[in-house]
Amino acid sequence: MDEKTAELVFWIVHLPLMVLFLAGMWFSFSQWLRGSVGGSGESTGRKLGAVLRVALGTVFSARLPLLIKTFVVEAWFNRRLYRNSFWRWLNHFLLLSGLLLLFTLSGISALSDKVLIHFFHLEHVPWIGMWVNPDHPITALLNEIGAVLMSVGFIFFVIRRYFTRVPQLRTGPMDTWMVIGLGLILLSGWVAEVARLNSSDVNPATAHFAFVGYLILAPLVRGLPIAWDSFAHWMYVIHGLLTSVVIVTIPFSKFMHAIAGAIVLIVREMEERYGHA
């Protein structure tokens, strides 16, 4: 499989899955819209209008910096969890930080490649072109940091839930799915990176910024009789589609509870600190 075929296969499967994801998110959101607050039955349209007014009012007002600060303090760093349990906080912080960094890098890369470069031909702009170059020092370093943070957080998560078996943790089928889903993303991601770093696409002059993949993992398998170029393209598709499948399940799994929990923390803190206005 060559690079163009791999990318074509990825997008043919990825785009319908993202449509399913958006449909699932709308379904989850519509369940809230159909509910009532304090026994009052506001119409779905009025609730949706209220949500849009609050969202737009926050973005285009002085409350946006407060919202960003609240997100960082309450949802990302989660100071309340830190006060209650340091090890649980460290687990969540590492996993969330790695996930946010990797998803942000993927989003910036897609925006640069598919919009800024494809339509506006801005590949000559250094701060745009670097995001589509996996061996650029900044891109390689940030990607490696994100993968390491997420991997360490994932290991902590598995140990706490399945080995130390903390009493207050209840492990059900959805918890196991979260572990399997995140584990598949991480494993396929590392394999895809190692395959690319052993292929002809790598730039040895800067690849060492991928300090785990290039310096530790890739040399371990470099001598194997594998067609690394083709294998790297296959792993690009496999890793991308595994990630897409996990994303599709978010609205119907415990992943959604994690997102909703973060939103509740932000809203509650905003109300406590700054009131409803």
ChimeraX attribute file (.defattr): number of C-alpha atoms within 10 A of each C-alpha:
attribute: neighborCount
match mode: 1-to-1
recipient: residues
	/A:1	12
	/A:2	12
	/A:3	14
	/A:4	10
	/A:5	12
	/A:6	18
	/A:7	16
	/A:8	12
	/A:9	13
	/A:10	19
	/A:11	14
	/A:12	10
	/A:13	15
	/A:14	20
	/A:15	12
	/A:16	13
	/A:17	19
	/A:18	15
	/A:19	12
	/A:20	17
	/A:21	21
	/A:22	15
	/A:23	14
	/A:24	17
	/A:25	18
	/A:26	13
	/A:27	14
	/A:28	14
	/A:29	13
	/A:30	13
	/A:31	11
	/A:32	14
	/A:33	18
	/A:34	13
	/A:35	15
	/A:36	13
	/A:37	8
	/A:38	6
	/A:39	7
	/A:40	8
	/A:41	12
	/A:42	13
	/A:43	13
	/A:44	16
	/A:45	11
	/A:46	11
	/A:47	17
	/A:48	15
	/A:49	12
	/A:50	12
	/A:51	13
	/A:52	12
	/A:53	12
	/A:54	14
	/A:55	12
	/A:56	12
	/A:57	13
	/A:58	16
	/A:59	13
	/A:60	10
	/A:61	9
	/A:62	10
	/A:63	15
	/A:64	15
	/A:65	12
	/A:66	14
	/A:67	17
	/A:68	12
	/A:69	15
	/A:70	21
	/A:71	20
	/A:72	14
	/A:73	16
	/A:74	22
	/A:75	22
	/A:76	17
	/A:77	19
	/A:78	20
	/A:79	14
	/A:80	13
	/A:81	17
	/A:82	15
	/A:83	9
	/A:84	10
	/A:85	10
	/A:86	12
	/A:87	14
	/A:88	15
	/A:89	18
	/A:90	19
	/A:91	20
	/A:92	22
	/A:93	21
	/A:94	23
	/A:95	24
	/A:96	20
	/A:97	19
	/A:98	25
	/A:99	19
	/A:100	15
	/A:101	19
	/A:102	20
	/A:103	14
	/A:104	14
	/A:105	18
	/A:106	15
	/A:107	13
	/A:108	15
	/A:109	21
	/A:110	15
	/A:111	16
	/A:112	23
	/A:113	20
	/A:114	13
	/A:115	13
	/A:116	17
	/A:117	18
	/A:118	12
	/A:119	10
	/A:120	10
	/A:121	13
	/A:122	16
	/A:123	17
	/A:124	10
	/A:125	11
	/A:126	9
	/A:127	10
	/A:128	18
	/A:129	18
	/A:130	19
	/A:131	23
	/A:132	20
	/A:133	16
	/A:134	22
	/A:135	22
	/A:136	19
	/A:137	17
	/A:138	16
	/A:139	19
	/A:140	21
	/A:141	20
	/A:142	18
	/A:143	21
	/A:144	22
	/A:145	20
	/A:146	22
	/A:147	23
	/A:148	18
	/A:149	20
	/A:150	26
	/A:151	21
	/A:152	15
	/A:153	23
	/A:154	22
	/A:155	15
	/A:156	19
	/A:157	20
	/A:158	16
	/A:159	13
	/A:160	17
	/A:161	19
	/A:162	12
	/A:163	10
	/A:164	9
	/A:165	13
	/A:166	11
	/A:167	8
	/A:168	7
	/A:169	10
	/A:170	9
	/A:171	11
	/A:172	8
	/A:173	10
	/A:174	13
	/A:175	15
	/A:176	15
	/A:177	16
	/A:178	17
	/A:179	17
	/A:180	13
	/A:181	17
	/A:182	19
	/A:183	16
	/A:184	17
	/A:185	20
	/A:186	20
	/A:187	12
	/A:188	19
	/A:189	20
	/A:190	22
	/A:191	19
	/A:192	22
	/A:193	23
	/A:194	25
	/A:195	28
	/A:196	24
	/A:197	28
	/A:198	23
	/A:199	19
	/A:200	12
	/A:201	13
	/A:202	17
	/A:203	14
	/A:204	13
	/A:205	10
	/A:206	16
	/A:207	19
	/A:208	18
	/A:209	22
	/A:210	25
	/A:211	14
	/A:212	18
	/A:213	25
	/A:214	21
	/A:215	14
	/A:216	13
	/A:217	17
	/A:218	19
	/A:219	13
	/A:220	12
	/A:221	13
	/A:222	15
	/A:223	9
	/A:224	8
	/A:225	7
	/A:226	13
	/A:227	11
	/A:228	19
	/A:229	19
	/A:230	17
	/A:231	18
	/A:232	26
	/A:233	21
	/A:234	22
	/A:235	21
	/A:236	22
	/A:237	23
	/A:238	19
	/A:239	21
	/A:240	20
	/A:241	19
	/A:242	19
	/A:243	19
	/A:244	20
	/A:245	18
	/A:246	20
	/A:247	18
	/A:248	22
	/A:249	20
	/A:250	18
	/A:251	21
	/A:252	15
	/A:253	17
	/A:254	17
	/A:255	18
	/A:256	15
	/A:257	13
	/A:258	13
	/A:259	13
	/A:260	12
	/A:261	13
	/A:262	17
	/A:263	15
	/A:264	14
	/A:265	17
	/A:266	22
	/A:267	17
	/A:268	15
	/A:269	17
	/A:270	20
	/A:271	11
	/A:272	10
	/A:273	11
	/A:274	11
	/A:275	9
	/A:276	9
	/A:277	8
